[in-house]
Each structure stands twice: as structure tokens, then as C-alpha cells.
Amino acid sequence: MWVPVVFEFLAVGVLTWLTLRRFGSWKATPALAYATTYVGWMISFSIVVLLTIDVSSTVYEACRAGHLSSGVPPSSGEADQSGRGTCGAEPWTYLPHPTRYVLWNVFYWTTFALTWLVVPLQQSYVEAGDFSFWGKCKTSIRENALFYGAMGVLLGIFLVYIMATKHLYGSDLVGFAIAASNAWGLFLLVALLGYGLVEVPRALWHAPDYERGIRLAEFRADNLLVHIEDAKTELVTCIATVKNMEEPVARHFESLHRYFDVLLAATPLEYEARMQLHLSDDETAVDIDAVSRSYIAALHGRMKRAVREVETAEAQFDALMDSAFFLQDVVKARGAPQRTVVSLLRPPRRSRLGPLLDKLEWWWYVRLAPYALRIAAVALAALSALVVWSECVLFLVNSKHKDRVLSVFALAIHSGNITDAGLQICVFFPVLYLCVCAYSTLFKVQLFSYYKLVPGGLSSANSLLFSAAYLSRLAAPICYNYLLLLHEFEGVDTAFANIMGDMTAVPFLGEQFNTIFPLFILILCLCTLFNVYSRILAWLHIRSFMFEDSFDDSDAPVGLGRSIVARERARRERAIKSGISGRRRSALTDSSARRPLADTTAEARPLEPINLDLNGLRIDDEPPTDATGAGAGYSSLRSLLAGPTRTRYRDDDDKVHSSAPGVAVAEPGERGRAGDGDDESPVYRFSGRNLFDDL
């Protein structure tokens, strides 16, 4: 039955490819990192198919061997030898045990190697700022050697203790390594399921509440805009530091100057004028004695991270605005007599099927989605409850009480009259749901605002590798945990169970840990259900969106976010009416907005004038005039808002001083860089708090 099996794995491969294309760009990501991510995701997604094949094939083989009276395990440990002829037809996805054993070996040890060796080395490699392949390799090996050296010493001490007290040797140590890896994966799985089992159904339930979705977008808009300005400030600081180093390095370290060609090769013009604000700042001062190749490499790595952070932050802001604008259009279309979702922000459908698609879109979002999504939410909530119950009763079923069948999924399979199709459904959909809950939570995680998957192919290579590593860590624990929920019996072991081996003899990490620790899923689910995390953040005075039906529209971040959303929509509509693309294109990804920084004879670009009414803090935009769709005033304002936190000015002796932070201060002008001659271009500088805070 190889044909359906191959077809299933090909389908998983295509799904993995489409998902990876959504989050990562193969052009912007190193080929090896992209391939590693694909392999990690592919194996992690494939466990749903392989575990279903493994269970159904194992049950069929056990029945043919006389261990089972039908296509399912019996409800007791006694084998029925009379049922050899009641096994039915061979499963359409049947694979013999040796084949499944080889597949599981390949899958398990590939994920093991990715998790603990390949991905960590590649993460350090892609983040290294070295300018050569071997330099990056050395940095990667050195960083990981420090970590694994320390971990190896601790692990060695622990292994000596285990060998001395528990008398574990040879193959037992391999089992211990598997148990330790599975325990760490189970810890992650419990944490992710504690959130996902509640949040996935709740997200479906709230999805048709379009007004709530708009409020959530307004809440996030303010935070994202602040994050964009912070990211741009870091980038400008990096560029200014590099420019401050250029002349001294050219004078004293001619052999190192060629590395600056890499740093200065392509800097966005948008940051040229803003960079002048940092040329004399203390944070960009250079200690000539500390300059070395490693110092320059570290600065290069910092520059790469800053560029990536600006790109991803702007992409997230654009995606958030797209979502908010579409929800606004759907709300307006509810009472539309033409029954179509009309928007100035997207081109009309011109094809023959355009009118039909417009009608179907309206019917789905306005009439059908509110019912269909909430019915699905109720069904998934019931499935979540069954999973939590089955996890909580695991500790009642152990090696001494295998006759207890308390898990709902085990009861369904042990009923004695289930068909092969029913058996595969009882394995496929629960495992798929566990993967969706765990993986979707992991995809939403933005660890320290650093590892994050950004739609539109803008995820960094490091974030893609991070996701591949943790998906690989979760693959085996999900399979092992679900097999525990099925209450496997002796003589009916799957090929995966043979790979994992007998972990009951492993101290602490064996049977007790795998059956008792899942109890914490109930606690975490309750914390998620009652918004305990948000309440703790509120108690710590950290703002977060409370997932409650009653939301205070007077909340400051939402009020400010509403102004930001309205302003951005008006800007895009003006841009489209003027025949310009409404979405803002970052100068970092626009090659037309770059020029080599190494050319010190280029003219400094003066900032455009901005009309500001400082009493009312009102900002008058000019109409869109450039390819980004932004007016001169708006573009310059966004460039200036991330300036320094203090105002710098020149005295009569042409010395630069810093004043206390203010709302806005303008300077009469400043000479440009080398090659500008005596041309005095007006430069306006602003400091103090972000002006968007008062919009």
C-alpha cells in the first residue's frame, strides 16, 4: 500500500512548502538554513500521518498474530486466540513493522540531531558578523562549544551519579538520553497546550466579532508604532557608530578598512539625515585602541539585527493595518444593499467570476462565518475538554493497573467494534489537533521580541531555525503522549514505542514523570481561560489586551491606536486616489532608496519642512508625493520621531551641547558632510517624547 502513503507524505511536503513560503523567503534566507527549516517542519508535520499509519498497522498485525480478537485492542490484558479470521481487510495505508521502524528511526534521530546540534550551529552562523565563511564557522563553533562544554560537564556528573546509584550502563544510557530529551519536550508541550487548548477555540469564537478585532488592532497599533521607532533608532545608532569609525580606521587601520565596505555598502537614504544627529553622541564614540577585526564583526552583526528588526516591524504594522481596514469594510457592508464588501484600499475584481466572488465573500463574512466559526469553536472546545480529561487521568493508569481504561480516546479504540477507518480517525484528528494547538502557540511566541515568525516572507533565518528546532523538540513528545492516552498493552507495541524503549526504569524521567506532569495542563488551561496572565501583567503595570467581552473603549492605548488606524487609512486612500501604492515600502528593502555610504563626497539630504502646530500637537500632512505614498511632512516626521532623547545645539564657538529633553527644538542649520562646501541646508531636529503619543 505504498501509493496512498507516498501521496500522503507528498501532500504534507506541499503543505510544509506553502507554510514556509508564507513566513520565510528563500531568496533572503541562506539556502542551508532554509533547507534545514523545511526538513524540521516537514518531519514535525508528518508525525500526524506516520503515527496514524503506525497505530492502524500495528493493530492489524496484532490481530493477524492472534493477539487481538478484532481490529482493536481488547478491554483487558488477555489475548483472544479465536479471532484470527475477524481482522478484516488490510488497512489501505498499511506498512510492515520493519518499514515503520526504519521510518521512525530516521524521523526521530533526524529531529534529535536538528534540535541539539545542527540548528544551534546554524543559528550562531547566520547571526555571526564575520566577513568570511570560515570566520562565521569559527564563531559558531566557539559559541556552541562554550554552551555544550558547560552542559557536558553537568551531564557527565549526573551520569556518573546515575551509573553509581542506579547501575545503568550501555544501552540503558541511550534510554536515559531519550527519556531526558522526551522530558524536556513534554515540558514544552504541556506549556504550549495549556495555552493552545483554550486559545484556539476562543480565537474561533471571537473571530466573527469584527468590532472586537478592530479594537484589538487599535490596541496593537500603538505598541507596534513605538516598536518601529525604537528599531529605527537602534539602526541609526549603528550607522552613526560605523560612520564615526570610518575616518579613524582609514587613518590608523588601513588593513581593516575594507570591511567597512560591507557595512557601508547599501544604507537607506531615509536614514542619512537622521544619522547626522548621532555623529557626536557619546554612545557612538569609538575607542581606537579597542578596534579590531572581531570588534568590527560584532558591529556588523548588530547592524544586521537592526536592519532586520526594522523590516519585520514595518511588515507587522502593514499587516495589522490591512486586517483592521478589512474588518472595517466588513462592518460597513453588513447593511449594504448591493451585498458586497466595498473598499477603496483594494482593486476591484475584473474577471468574469469577479461579481460572483464578491457576493460569496459578503455571504461568508456577513452571514455564514458568525455561525460556522462559532459552531467549530464549540466542537473544538469539547475536544479540548476531552484532551484535558484524558491527560488528567493518566496517572491513574500505570504498569500495575493497565486494565483501567479511563481516557476517552482509549475507550473509543477499545470498544471492540471500531472499523479501520474509525481507528484512523480516532488517531489522526486528535493528534492533528494537538499539533495545531502546540504549533500555533509556538508560531505566535515572540521570545524577547527577537524570535518571531512574520507573514509575508520576512521572518529572519534565526527565527526560522528557532521554530524548526522547537517543532522538532515537540514531535516525539506529542506522539509518545498520545500513545499513553491510548493505553497501549503489552504485545501491541507500535514501532514508535519500540524506538522510545522502556523508560519505566529511568529514575524520575520515566513513567512517573510522563503520567503525572501532564496534570499541569489543567492548571495552565484554567489560567488561560480566566486571563490570569493578563491580570498578573496588569498588576505589574504592564499593558496587555484583556480577552473580555466588555472592553473599555476609553482605554488610552485603544484611543490612541484608533487615531493611528484612522490616520493610516486616510493616508493610503489619498495615495491610491493619486495613483500611488497605498502600502508603505521600507527603504531597507527598496534598492532604489540606497546609495553607498563609503562615498563621503555625496551631498547630505536636507529634511523636508513639516508644518507643526505645537499647541495642539496637530500634524499637517502634505499629499502623497513619492513612491511610498507618504507626503513630505509625514515621511520626515516618521524619520525624526526616533531621534535622540535630548536636543543638541551649537553655540557661537561652533561647539555642540545637549539640552534637557523638550517637546520640539529647531536648529538654524548645520554643515553637511565632507564635500558639501559652504552650503548651509536647514536641518530641523526634534527631541523629547514621541509626538504620536499625543495624536
C-alpha positions in Angstrom: 0.0 0.0 0.0 2.8 2.4 -0.9 0.8 4.6 -3.2 -1.5 6.2 -0.7 1.3 6.5 1.8 3.5 8.3 -0.7 0.6 10.5 -1.7 0.0 11.5 2.0 3.6 12.4 2.6 3.7 14.4 -0.7 0.7 16.3 0.5 2.4 17.1 3.8 5.5 18.2 1.9 3.5 20.6 -0.3 1.7 22.0 2.8 5.0 22.5 4.5 6.4 24.3 1.5 3.5 26.6 1.3 3.7 27.4 5.0 7.4 28.0 4.8 6.9 30.4 1.8 4.4 32.3 3.9 6.8 33.0 6.7 10.3 32.9 5.0 11.8 34.0 1.8 14.2 31.5 0.1 15.9 34.5 -1.6 16.6 36.4 1.6 17.4 33.3 3.7 20.6 31.3 3.4 20.0 28.1 1.4 21.2 25.7 4.1 19.1 27.4 6.8 16.0 27.3 4.5 16.5 23.6 3.8 17.1 22.8 7.5 13.9 24.6 8.4 12.0 22.8 5.7 13.2 19.4 6.9 12.4 20.2 10.5 8.9 21.4 9.7 8.3 18.5 7.3 9.1 15.9 9.9 7.1 17.7 12.6 4.1 17.9 10.4 4.5 14.3 9.1 4.1 12.7 12.5 0.3 13.1 12.2 0.4 10.8 9.2 3.1 8.4 10.4 1.6 7.9 13.8 -1.8 7.1 12.3 -0.2 4.6 9.9 1.8 3.1 12.8 -1.2 2.5 15.1 -3.5 1.1 12.4 -0.8 -1.2 11.0 0.2 -2.4 14.5 -3.4 -3.2 15.4 -3.8 -5.1 12.1 -0.6 -7.1 12.7 -1.5 -7.9 16.3 -4.9 -9.2 15.1 -3.3 -11.4 12.4 -0.9 -12.7 15.0 -3.8 -13.8 17.3 -3.2 -11.2 20.0 -6.4 -9.4 19.3 -10.0 -10.6 18.6 -10.7 -7.8 16.2 -9.0 -4.8 14.6 -8.7 -3.1 18.0 -7.1 -3.9 21.4 -9.3 -5.7 23.8 -10.5 -4.1 27.1 -8.3 -6.4 29.2 -4.8 -7.8 29.0 -6.0 -11.2 27.9 -5.5 -12.2 24.3 -8.3 -13.8 22.3 -6.8 -16.6 20.2 -10.0 -17.2 18.4 -10.2 -14.1 16.4 -7.7 -14.7 13.6 -10.3 -14.5 10.9 -12.0 -11.3 12.1 -9.3 -8.9 11.3 -10.9 -7.6 8.1 -9.1 -6.2 5.1 -5.6 -4.9 5.2 -5.5 -1.1 6.0 -5.2 1.0 2.9 -2.1 2.7 4.4 -0.6 -0.4 5.8 3.2 -0.6 6.2 5.1 -3.6 7.6 6.7 -3.2 11.0 10.3 -3.2 9.7 9.5 -0.3 7.4 7.8 1.7 10.1 10.7 1.1 12.4 13.1 2.4 9.9 11.0 5.5 9.2 10.6 6.3 12.9 14.4 5.9 13.3 15.0 8.3 10.5 12.4 10.8 11.8 13.4 10.6 15.5 17.2 10.8 15.1 16.9 13.5 12.4 14.9 15.7 14.8 17.3 14.8 17.6 20.3 16.0 15.5 18.5 19.1 14.4 17.4 20.0 17.9 20.7 19.6 19.7 23.4 20.1 17.0 22.5 21.3 13.5 20.2 24.1 14.3 22.3 25.7 17.2 25.3 25.7 15.0 23.4 27.3 12.1 21.8 29.9 14.4 25.2 31.1 15.5 26.5 31.0 12.0 23.7 33.2 10.5 24.0 35.7 13.4 27.8 36.0 13.2 29.0 39.3 11.9 32.3 37.8 10.5 33.1 38.6 6.8 34.1 35.1 5.6 32.7 31.6 5.7 35.4 30.2 7.9 35.2 33.2 10.2 31.5 32.5 10.8 32.1 28.8 11.3 34.7 29.5 13.9 32.4 31.9 15.7 29.6 29.4 15.6 31.8 26.5 16.9 33.3 28.7 19.6 29.9 29.9 20.9 28.3 26.5 21.0 31.5 24.9 22.4 31.1 27.1 25.5 27.5 26.1 26.0 27.8 22.4 25.3 31.1 22.3 27.3 29.3 23.6 30.4 26.3 21.3 29.8 28.6 18.4 29.1 30.3 18.8 32.5 27.0 18.9 34.3 25.6 16.0 32.3 28.8 14.0 33.0 28.5 14.5 36.7 24.8 13.4 36.6 25.6 10.3 34.5 28.3 9.2 37.0 25.8 9.6 39.8 23.2 7.6 37.8 25.6 4.8 36.9 26.8 4.5 40.5 23.4 4.6 42.2 21.0 3.0 39.6 23.5 0.7 37.9 22.6 1.9 34.4 25.2 1.0 31.6 25.4 0.7 27.9 22.0 0.7 26.2 20.5 2.0 29.4 22.3 5.2 28.9 20.8 5.6 25.5 17.4 5.1 27.0 18.2 7.7 29.6 19.2 10.2 26.9 15.9 9.6 25.1 14.0 9.9 28.3 15.7 13.2 29.1 15.0 14.6 25.7 11.4 13.5 25.9 11.0 15.1 29.3 12.2 18.4 28.1 9.9 18.2 25.1 7.0 17.2 27.3 7.6 20.2 29.5 7.4 22.4 26.4 4.3 20.5 25.2 2.4 21.0 28.5 3.2 24.7 28.5 2.0 25.2 24.9 -1.1 23.0 25.2 -2.0 24.8 28.4 -2.5 27.9 26.2 -3.4 26.4 22.8 -6.2 24.1 24.0 -8.1 27.2 25.3 -6.9 29.9 22.9 -7.6 28.0 19.6 -11.3 27.5 20.3 -11.6 31.0 21.8 -10.0 32.6 18.8 -12.5 30.9 16.5 -15.3 32.1 18.8 -14.2 35.7 18.7 -13.3 35.7 15.0 -16.8 36.8 13.8 -16.8 39.7 16.4 -15.4 42.1 13.9 -15.7 45.2 16.2 -13.6 43.4 18.8 -11.0 42.6 16.1 -10.8 46.3 15.2 -10.3 47.2 18.9 -7.6 44.7 19.2 -5.8 46.1 16.1 -6.1 49.6 17.5 -4.6 48.4 20.8 -1.6 46.8 19.0 -1.1 49.7 16.5 0.3 52.0 19.2 2.7 49.4 20.6 3.9 48.5 17.1 4.5 52.1 16.1 6.6 52.6 19.2 8.5 49.5 18.4 9.1 50.7 14.8 10.6 54.0 16.1 12.8 52.1 18.7 14.0 49.8 15.9 14.9 52.7 13.7 16.7 54.5 16.5 18.9 51.4 17.0 19.6 51.2 13.3 20.5 54.9 13.1 22.8 54.5 16.1 24.6 51.6 14.4 25.0 53.6 11.2 26.4 56.6 13.1 28.8 54.4 15.0 30.1 53.0 11.8 30.5 56.4 10.2 32.4 57.7 13.3 34.8 54.8 12.9 35.4 55.2 9.2 37.9 58.1 9.3 40.0 56.9 12.3 40.1 53.3 10.9 41.1 54.6 7.5 43.9 56.6 9.1 45.2 54.0 11.6 44.0 50.6 10.4 44.2 50.6 6.7 44.1 46.7 6.6 40.7 46.8 8.3 39.1 49.5 6.2 37.9 47.0 3.5 35.5 45.5 6.0 33.7 48.9 6.2 32.8 48.5 2.5 30.5 45.7 3.6 29.0 47.8 6.4 28.5 50.9 4.3 27.6 49.2 1.0 23.9 50.0 1.0 22.4 52.3 3.6 18.8 53.6 3.0 18.7 57.3 2.1 15.9 57.7 4.6 18.4 57.5 7.4 21.1 59.8 6.0 19.8 63.0 7.7 18.8 61.2 10.9 22.3 59.7 11.1 23.7 63.3 11.4 22.0 63.6 14.8 24.2 60.8 16.2 27.7 61.7 14.8 28.8 63.4 18.1 26.8 61.4 20.6 28.6 59.6 23.4 27.0 56.3 22.5 28.7 56.4 19.1 32.1 57.3 20.3 34.9 55.0 19.2 37.8 53.7 21.3 40.6 53.4 18.8 42.5 51.0 21.0 39.6 48.6 21.0 39.2 48.5 17.2 39.9 45.0 15.8 38.5 42.6 13.3 36.4 41.0 16.0 35.1 44.4 17.1 34.1 45.2 13.5 32.5 41.8 13.1 30.4 42.3 16.3 29.2 45.7 15.0 28.4 44.0 11.7 26.2 41.5 13.5 24.5 44.3 15.4 23.8 46.1 12.2 22.2 43.1 10.5 19.9 42.6 13.5 18.9 46.2 13.5 18.1 46.2 9.8 16.1 43.0 10.2 14.2 44.4 13.1 13.1 47.5 11.2 11.9 45.4 8.2 9.9 43.0 10.3 8.4 45.7 12.5 7.2 47.7 9.4 5.8 44.5 7.9 3.9 43.7 11.0 2.5 47.2 11.1 1.3 46.9 7.5 -0.3 43.5 8.0 -2.1 44.8 11.1 -3.4 47.8 9.2 -4.6 45.5 6.4 -6.5 43.4 8.8 -8.1 46.4 10.6 -9.1 48.0 7.3 -10.7 44.8 6.0 -12.7 44.4 9.2 -13.9 48.0 9.0 -15.1 47.3 5.4 -16.9 44.2 6.5 -18.7 46.0 9.3 -19.8 48.8 6.9 -21.0 46.1 4.4 -23.5 44.5 6.8 -26.3 46.6 5.6 -25.1 47.2 2.1 -28.0 46.7 -0.4 -25.5 45.5 -3.1 -24.3 42.8 -0.8 -20.6 43.3 -1.5 -17.6 44.3 0.6 -16.6 47.6 -0.9 -13.2 49.1 -0.2 -11.0 51.8 -1.7 -7.9 50.1 -0.5 -8.0 47.1 -2.9 -8.6 46.9 -6.6 -11.9 45.6 -7.8 -12.1 42.1 -9.3 -12.1 42.4 -13.0 -12.5 38.8 -14.0 -15.8 37.1 -15.2 -16.1 35.5 -11.8 -15.5 38.8 -10.0 -19.2 39.6 -9.2 -19.8 36.0 -8.0 -16.7 36.1 -5.8 -17.8 39.5 -4.4 -21.2 38.0 -3.5 -19.7 34.9 -1.9 -17.3 37.0 0.1 -20.2 39.0 1.5 -22.3 36.0 2.3 -19.4 34.3 4.1 -18.2 37.2 6.2 -21.6 38.7 6.9 -24.0 35.8 7.1 -22.2 32.4 7.4 -19.0 33.0 9.3 -20.6 34.1 12.5 -22.4 30.7 12.8 -19.9 28.4 11.1 -16.9 29.6 13.1 -18.7 29.5 16.4 -20.1 26.0 15.8 -16.5 25.0 15.1 -15.3 26.7 18.2 -17.8 24.8 20.4 -16.7 21.5 18.8 -13.0 22.2 19.4 -13.8 23.4 22.9 -15.4 20.0 23.5 -12.3 18.2 22.0 -10.1 20.3 24.3 -12.1 19.2 27.3 -11.7 15.6 26.3 -7.9 16.0 25.9 -7.6 17.7 29.3 -9.7 14.9 31.0 -7.6 12.2 29.3 -4.4 13.9 30.4 -5.6 14.2 34.0 -6.4 10.5 34.4 -3.1 9.3 33.0 -1.6 9.0 36.5 -4.4 6.5 37.4 -3.2 4.1 34.7 0.3 2.7 35.2 2.1 -0.6 34.8 0.2 -2.1 37.7 -3.3 -1.1 36.6 -3.2 -1.5 32.8 -6.8 -2.8 32.8 -8.1 0.7 33.7 -9.4 2.4 30.6 -10.3 6.0 31.6 -9.1 8.0 28.6 -11.9 8.9 26.2 -9.7 8.1 23.2 -8.7 4.8 24.7 -12.4 4.0 25.3 -13.2 4.7 21.7 -10.4 2.4 20.4 -11.0 -0.3 23.0 -14.7 -0.5 22.2 -14.2 -3.7 20.2 -16.4 -2.8 17.2 -14.5 0.1 15.6 -13.6 -0.1 11.9 -10.2 0.6 10.4 -11.5 4.0 9.2 -12.8 4.8 12.6 -9.5 3.8 14.2 -7.6 6.1 11.9 -10.0 9.0 12.6 -9.5 8.4 16.3 -5.8 8.8 15.9 -5.5 11.3 13.1 -7.7 14.1 14.2 -6.8 14.2 17.9 -3.1 14.2 17.0 -3.7 16.8 14.4 -5.5 19.0 17.0 -2.7 18.6 19.5 -0.2 19.6 16.8 -2.3 22.6 15.8 -2.6 23.8 19.4 1.1 23.4 20.2 2.5 24.6 16.9 0.2 27.6 16.5 1.1 28.7 20.0 4.8 28.3 19.2 4.3 30.3 15.9 2.7 33.2 18.0 5.6 33.2 20.5 7.8 36.3 20.2 10.5 35.4 22.6 12.1 38.6 23.9 10.7 40.3 20.7 13.5 38.5 18.9 12.4 35.1 17.6 9.2 35.7 15.7 7.6 34.4 12.5 6.4 37.3 10.4 4.0 36.6 7.4 5.0 37.9 4.1 8.3 36.0 3.9 10.0 38.5 6.3 11.0 36.1 9.1 14.7 36.1 9.8 16.8 33.0 9.3 17.4 32.8 13.0 13.7 32.8 13.8 13.0 30.1 11.1 15.7 27.9 12.6 14.4 28.5 16.1 10.9 27.4 15.1 12.4 24.3 13.3 14.3 23.3 16.5 11.3 23.6 18.8 8.9 21.9 16.4 11.4 19.1 16.3 11.6 19.0 20.1 7.8 18.7 20.2 7.3 15.9 17.6 8.3 12.9 19.7 6.6 14.0 22.9 3.3 14.6 21.1 3.4 11.0 19.7 4.5 9.5 23.0 2.0 11.4 25.0 -0.9 10.4 22.7 0.1 6.7 22.8 -0.1 7.0 26.6 -3.6 8.3 26.2 -4.5 5.2 24.1 -3.3 2.9 27.0 -1.1 0.6 24.9 -0.9 -3.0 26.0 2.0 -5.5 26.0 2.2 -7.3 22.7 0.6 -4.4 20.8 3.6 -2.0 20.8 3.9 0.3 17.9 7.1 0.8 16.0 7.4 4.2 17.7 7.1 2.7 21.1 9.9 0.3 20.2 12.1 3.3 19.3 11.4 5.0 22.6 12.1 1.9 24.5 11.1 1.1 28.1 11.5 4.3 30.1 9.9 3.0 33.3 13.3 2.1 34.7 14.7 5.7 34.2 14.6 7.5 37.6 12.2 10.4 37.8 12.1 10.9 34.0 10.4 7.6 33.4 6.8 6.5 33.9 6.0 8.8 36.9 7.1 12.0 35.1 5.3 11.1 31.8 2.0 10.3 33.6 2.0 12.9 36.4 3.4 16.0 34.8 0.5 16.3 32.2 -1.7 17.2 35.2 -0.3 20.7 34.9 -2.2 21.2 31.6 -5.4 21.6 33.6 -3.8 24.4 35.8 -2.4 26.2 32.7 -5.7 25.9 30.8 -7.6 27.4 33.8 -5.1 30.3 33.9 -5.6 30.9 30.2 -9.4 30.6 30.4 -9.6 33.2 33.2 -7.0 35.6 31.9 -4.7 35.1 34.9 -1.7 36.1 32.8 -3.2 39.4 31.7 -4.3 40.1 35.3 -0.8 39.5 36.5 0.6 41.8 33.9 -1.9 44.5 34.8 -0.9 44.1 38.5 2.7 44.6 37.4 1.5 47.7 35.4 2.3 46.1 32.1 -0.3 46.8 29.5 -2.0 43.9 27.7 -5.2 43.3 25.8 -7.7 41.7 28.1 -9.7 39.0 26.4 -13.1 40.0 27.8 -16.4 40.7 26.2 -16.7 44.0 27.9 -13.9 46.3 26.8 -13.4 49.9 27.8 -13.3 52.0 24.7 -11.9 54.9 26.7 -8.7 53.0 27.3 -5.8 55.2 26.4 -3.8 52.8 24.1 -7.0 51.9 22.2 -7.9 55.6 21.8 -4.5 56.5 20.5 -4.5 53.4 18.3 -7.8 54.4 16.8 -6.2 57.7 15.7 -3.3 55.9 14.3 -5.5 53.5 12.3 -7.7 56.3 11.0 -4.7 58.4 10.0 -3.1 55.4 8.2 -6.3 54.6 6.3 -6.7 58.2 5.2 -3.0 58.3 4.0 -3.5 55.1 2.0 -6.7 56.3 0.4 -5.1 59.6 -0.6 -2.2 57.6 -2.1 -4.5 55.4 -4.1 -6.5 58.3 -5.4 -3.2 59.8 -6.5 -2.3 56.6 -8.4 0.4 55.6 -5.9 0.7 52.3 -4.0 -1.0 52.8 -0.6 1.3 50.5 1.4 4.4 52.0 2.7 7.6 50.4 1.2 10.6 50.3 3.6 13.7 51.9 2.4 15.6 48.9 3.7 14.0 46.6 1.1 13.9 49.2 -1.7 17.1 49.1 -3.7 16.2 52.5 -5.3 16.4 54.1 -1.9 20.0 53.1 -1.3 23.4 54.6 -2.1 26.9 53.5 -0.9 27.8 55.2 2.3 31.5 54.8 1.5 31.1 57.8 -0.9 31.9 60.6 1.5 31.6 63.2 -1.2 27.8 62.8 -1.6 25.6 65.6 -0.5 23.7 65.4 2.7 19.9 65.3 2.0 18.1 68.2 3.8 15.0 67.3 5.7 11.7 68.5 4.2 9.8 71.1 6.2 7.0 70.0 8.5 4.0 72.2 9.5 3.5 71.7 13.2 1.0 73.3 15.5 2.8 72.6 18.8 0.0 73.9 20.9 -2.5 71.4 19.7 0.2 68.9 18.5 -1.6 68.8 15.2 0.4 67.4 12.2 -0.5 68.6 8.7 0.5 66.1 6.1 1.2 67.0 2.5 -0.5 64.9 -0.1 1.4 61.7 -1.2 4.2 62.8 -3.5 6.6 59.8 -3.5 6.7 56.1 -4.4 5.9 55.2 -0.8 2.7 57.0 -0.8 3.8 59.3 2.0 3.7 63.1 1.9 6.9 65.0 2.6 5.7 66.1 6.0 4.6 62.6 7.1 7.8 61.0 5.8 10.1 63.5 7.6 8.0 63.3 10.8 8.5 59.5 11.0 12.2 59.9 10.3 12.6 62.5 13.1 10.5 60.9 15.8 13.1 58.3 16.6 15.8 60.9 17.1 17.9 61.3 20.3 16.2 61.8 23.7 17.9 65.1 24.1 18.3 68.2 21.9 21.8 69.1 20.7 22.7 72.7 19.6 25.7 74.7 18.6 27.0 77.8 20.4 28.8 80.8 18.9 32.1 78.8 19.0 30.5 76.1 16.9 30.6 73.6 19.9 27.8 71.1 20.3 25.9 71.0 23.6 23.0 68.9 24.9 19.9 70.5 26.4 17.2 68.9 28.6 14.5 67.0 26.8 11.8 69.2 25.3 8.8 68.9 23.1 10.4 70.3 20.0 13.5 72.3 19.2 14.7 73.5 15.8 18.2 74.4 14.8 19.1 77.0 12.2 21.2 74.6 10.3 24.4 72.6 10.1 27.0 71.9 7.6 26.7 68.7 5.6 29.3 66.0 5.4 32.7 66.3 3.6 32.2 67.6 0.1 29.2 69.8 0.9 31.3 73.0 0.7 29.7 76.1 2.4 26.2 75.1 1.6 24.1 75.6 4.7 21.0 73.4 4.5 18.2 73.8 7.0 18.1 70.9 9.5 15.2 70.6 11.9 15.7 68.5 15.0 13.1 67.2 17.5 13.5 65.6 20.8 11.6 64.5 23.9 8.6 62.2 23.8 7.2 60.6 20.7 4.8 63.0 19.1 2.5 60.1 18.2 1.7 59.8 22.0 -0.5 62.9 21.7 -2.3 62.2 18.4 
